[in-house]
Amino acid sequence: MKKSRFSDAQIVGILKELEAGSPATELGRRHGVHPNTVRLWKDKYAGLESSDLARLKQLEAENAQMQRIIARQTIEIDAVRTLIEKNGWGSHSAKKR
């Protein structure tokens, strides 16, 4: 994913200008971005303050870490399950006796 040349605080500042009544086309021209980018930022960051953005970034990082942990555990569980079935230690062999 390409890194934005604007920080989150700068994006919030641009969106505050948009809320103040400046048209998206004028804001885009002034800051060197396409007006659609300004609208996308509005959809993503609508109503957020700089402190909210910091918390959002922290939560996204925590979520990514949790997803990695879950993926790793799922792989381990699948490997153990395969080993149990391969060696005949599972509940299938107990029922056959």
C-alpha positions as CSV (number, residue, x, y, z in Angstrom):
1,M,0.0,0.0,0.0
2,K,1.4,3.4,-1.0
3,K,2.1,5.7,1.9
4,S,0.3,9.0,1.8
5,R,2.4,12.1,1.6
6,F,0.0,13.7,4.1
7,S,0.0,12.9,7.8
8,D,-3.2,12.1,9.5
9,A,-3.2,15.5,11.2
10,Q,-2.8,17.2,7.8
11,I,-5.7,15.2,6.4
12,V,-7.9,16.2,9.4
13,G,-6.9,19.8,8.8
14,I,-7.9,19.6,5.1
15,L,-11.2,18.0,6.1
16,K,-11.9,20.8,8.6
17,E,-11.5,23.2,5.7
18,L,-14.0,21.1,3.7
19,E,-16.4,21.3,6.6
20,A,-15.9,25.0,6.8
21,G,-17.4,25.3,3.3
22,S,-14.5,25.1,0.8
23,P,-15.4,23.0,-2.2
24,A,-13.5,19.7,-2.7
25,T,-12.2,20.7,-6.1
26,E,-10.7,23.9,-4.7
27,L,-9.1,22.0,-1.7
28,G,-7.8,19.4,-4.1
29,R,-6.2,22.0,-6.3
30,R,-4.7,23.9,-3.4
31,H,-3.2,20.8,-1.7
32,G,-2.2,19.0,-4.9
33,V,-4.6,16.0,-4.7
34,H,-7.5,14.9,-6.8
35,P,-11.0,16.0,-5.5
36,N,-12.0,12.3,-5.3
37,T,-9.1,11.8,-2.8
38,V,-10.6,14.5,-0.6
39,R,-14.0,12.8,-0.8
40,L,-12.4,9.4,0.1
41,W,-10.7,11.0,3.0
42,K,-14.0,12.4,4.1
43,D,-15.6,8.9,4.0
44,K,-12.7,7.4,5.9
45,Y,-12.0,10.1,8.5
46,A,-15.3,11.9,8.8
47,G,-15.8,13.4,12.3
48,L,-12.4,12.2,13.7
49,E,-10.0,14.3,15.6
50,S,-6.2,13.8,15.6
51,S,-6.4,11.9,19.0
52,D,-9.1,9.7,17.5
53,L,-6.9,8.9,14.6
54,A,-4.0,7.9,16.9
55,R,-6.4,5.5,18.7
56,L,-7.7,4.2,15.4
57,K,-4.1,3.4,14.2
58,Q,-3.4,1.7,17.5
59,L,-6.5,-0.5,17.3
60,E,-5.7,-1.4,13.7
61,A,-2.2,-2.5,14.7
62,E,-3.6,-4.6,17.6
63,N,-6.1,-6.1,15.2
64,A,-3.4,-7.1,12.7
65,Q,-1.4,-8.6,15.5
66,M,-4.4,-10.7,16.8
67,Q,-5.1,-11.9,13.2
68,R,-1.5,-13.1,12.9
69,I,-1.8,-14.9,16.2
70,I,-5.0,-16.6,15.2
71,A,-3.5,-17.6,11.8
72,R,-0.5,-19.1,13.5
73,Q,-2.6,-21.0,16.1
74,T,-4.9,-22.3,13.3
75,I,-1.9,-23.7,11.4
76,E,-0.6,-25.4,14.6
77,I,-4.0,-26.9,15.4
78,D,-4.4,-28.2,11.9
79,A,-0.9,-29.7,12.0
80,V,-1.6,-31.5,15.4
81,R,-5.0,-32.7,14.1
82,T,-3.3,-34.1,11.0
83,L,-0.6,-35.8,13.1
84,I,-3.3,-37.4,15.4
85,E,-5.2,-38.7,12.4
86,K,-2.1,-40.0,10.7
87,N,-0.9,-41.9,13.8
88,G,-4.3,-43.4,14.6
89,W,-4.5,-41.7,18.0
90,G,-7.8,-40.0,17.2
91,S,-11.3,-41.0,18.4
92,H,-11.7,-42.9,15.1
93,S,-9.5,-45.8,16.3
94,A,-11.2,-46.0,19.7
95,K,-14.5,-46.6,18.1
96,K,-13.1,-49.4,15.9
97,R,-12.0,-51.5,18.9
